[in-house]
Amino acid sequence: MKKIKHTLMKEMRSQLCIVHYALCISVVTLLTSCFGSKLASSGGGEVTGTGGRAFSEPTPYGMTLIKRGHLKMGIETQDSLWGKQTPIRDISVDGFWMDETEVTNSKYRQFVNYVRDSILRERLAELDETYRTVKTDKDGEEIGTQLNWKKALPRKPSEDEQEIIDGLYVTNPVTGEKMLDVSQLNYRYEVYDYTTAALRRNRLNPEERNLNTDIAVNPNEEVWISKDTAYIDDEGKIVRETLNRQLTGPWDFLNTYIVNIYPDTTCWVNDFPNADNETYMRYYFSNPAYNDYPVVGVTWEQANAFCAWRTEYLLKGLGPAARYVQRYRLPTEAEWEYAARGKDQNEFPWDNEDVASGKGCFYANFKPDNGNYTKDGNLITSRVGIYASNTNGLFDMAGNVAEWTSTIYTEAGVEAMNDINPQLKYNAAIEDPYRLKKKSVRGGSWKDPESYIRSAWRSSEYQNQPRSYIGFRCVRSLANTVSEKTKSSRKK
């Protein structure tokens, strides 16, 4: 027994020595690679810079690259229809990815199904803990639990499981059929406001808030911030609040939102009174025949929730590369116009000022004539991508559905913006005046005349108002914004 114990101890010491030796070699190698090779080739301690492996961002599915560039934003000639002057300004924008088409019913239904299934898993986890898995940080420390999406929902549910599933449905009072209770489809997400957190006035250290050394530092100075939060009350209703509170730490810039994400399918009859649009109300979103048509009846708030979910969905499958990838979001008003005009910055997304070719084929789905919606071949929306793309590879940037942007709508427009990556952003509190909840909408729609589908035409809608003629598409900032010219010059 002593011999066996002695042998085991000897093997363990041997293994420890090997591990210790390997660690020493690793450290030496690391130091050599980080310092030695650079110093050895620097010629006596000259600064040569550090190296590293650049992140090469793959093309996101269904998106196209819009390269950085310059735009004369606005309408240069006075509008002939309304006689309205639109502010004009030279601006520059960085590159970004943009959806080739508007978000379709099919893609948005994937979002709806995800929210439905996540609610079921949350509730089923109360019966079966395997619907959850342990969540760990980068060091492997347990920090909580998360839903286990690898576990399938029950095909043959037990009596208790069936009761939970039935709780997500209601009975149609007319037909007696079970249907999804869409009022329960609430999606909770969080957004960290990096921009506000970076403002000098919001520094936690009072000495860093003002660089003017003539001003004495007040260590007891109070800094107040606004923070959006939301929760579900005892009656199952969403309660939104904007808290004005004293700055206490970096987590004060984490905003929480809860949004009911089901589209308002009744928008068809509410937008067009005295019209028979019941068929669209009943089938446009749910019938697979409309899979490739742009989703409508989605508010600005719901579009933002979709962007947040799409980011969450992407990051789950990226692994370590996820830290480089920017989140999906709505385009700024400037980004949208820059992308819509194409590489030659035309008035329309196509190459000339006409809306139809010499053969009478229209370039977009809009309202070509008074009351004659079908002149362009469509009555309402059309399948995305059936008209030719612009030179940026984007489809339906004019007509089909107008599109939400992230920019607040003001009459001043671009005059109030910066000339580099311009944006006017305001997250209205629920108690704010309704006029502060207008967002810029671009592109015109299937119901709009020729004047409204120009790339520079500005319109607006309230952020909580769903419409049968407004949809959206997503953008994503580039993880690497170095230009091709810069890359090629470095190689030389």
Stockholm file with secondary structure:
# STOCKHOLM 1.0

chainA/1-492         MKKIKHTLMKEMRSQLCIVHYALCISVVTLLTSCFGSKLASSGGGEVTGTGGRAFSEPTPYGMTLIKRGHLKMGIETQDSLWGKQTPIRDISVDGFWMDETEVTNSKYRQFVNYVRDSILRERLAELDETYRTVKTDKDGEEIGTQLNWKKALPRKPSEDEQEIIDGLYVTNPVTGEKMLDVSQLNYRYEVYDYTTAALRRNRLNPEERNLNTDIAVNPNEEVWISKDTAYIDDEGKIVRETLNRQLTGPWDFLNTYIVNIYPDTTCWVNDFPNADNETYMRYYFSNPAYNDYPVVGVTWEQANAFCAWRTEYLLKGLGPAARYVQRYRLPTEAEWEYAARGKDQNEFPWDNEDVASGKGCFYANFKPDNGNYTKDGNLITSRVGIYASNTNGLFDMAGNVAEWTSTIYTEAGVEAMNDINPQLKYNAAIEDPYRLKKKSVRGGSWKDPESYIRSAWRSSEYQNQPRSYIGFRCVRSLANTVSEKTKSSRKK
#=GR chainA/1-492 SS CHHHHHHHHHHHHHHHHHHHHHHHHHHHHHHIIIIIHHHHHTTSSCCCCCCCCCCCCCCCTTEEEECCEEEEESCSSCCTTTCCCCCCEEEEECCEEEESSCCBHHHHHHHHHHHHHHHHHHHHTTTCGGGEEEEECTTSCEEEEEECTTSCCCSSCCHHHHHHHHTTEEECTTTCCEEECGGGCEEEEEEECHHHHHSGGGCSSGGGSCCCTTSCCCTTCCCEEEEEEEEECTTSCEEEEEEEEECCSGGGGEEEEEEECSCCTTHHHHHSTTSCCHHHHHHTTTSGGGTTSBCCSCCHHHHHHHHHHHHHHHHTTTGGGGGGCCCEECCCHHHHHHHHHTTTTCSSSSSSSCSBCTTSCBSSBSCCBTTBGGGGTCSSCCCTTCSCCCTTSCCCSSBSSEEEEEEECCSSGGGGSCSBSCCCCCCCCTTSCGGGGEEEEESCCTTSCGGGGSTTCEEEEETTCCCTTEECCCEEECSCCCCHHHHHHHHC
#=GC SS_cons         CHHHHHHHHHHHHHHHHHHHHHHHHHHHHHHIIIIIHHHHHTTSSCCCCCCCCCCCCCCCTTEEEECCEEEEESCSSCCTTTCCCCCCEEEEECCEEEESSCCBHHHHHHHHHHHHHHHHHHHHTTTCGGGEEEEECTTSCEEEEEECTTSCCCSSCCHHHHHHHHTTEEECTTTCCEEECGGGCEEEEEEECHHHHHSGGGCSSGGGSCCCTTSCCCTTCCCEEEEEEEEECTTSCEEEEEEEEECCSGGGGEEEEEEECSCCTTHHHHHSTTSCCHHHHHHTTTSGGGTTSBCCSCCHHHHHHHHHHHHHHHHTTTGGGGGGCCCEECCCHHHHHHHHHTTTTCSSSSSSSCSBCTTSCBSSBSCCBTTBGGGGTCSSCCCTTCSCCCTTSCCCSSBSSEEEEEEECCSSGGGGSCSBSCCCCCCCCTTSCGGGGEEEEESCCTTSCGGGGSTTCEEEEETTCCCTTEECCCEEECSCCCCHHHHHHHHC
//
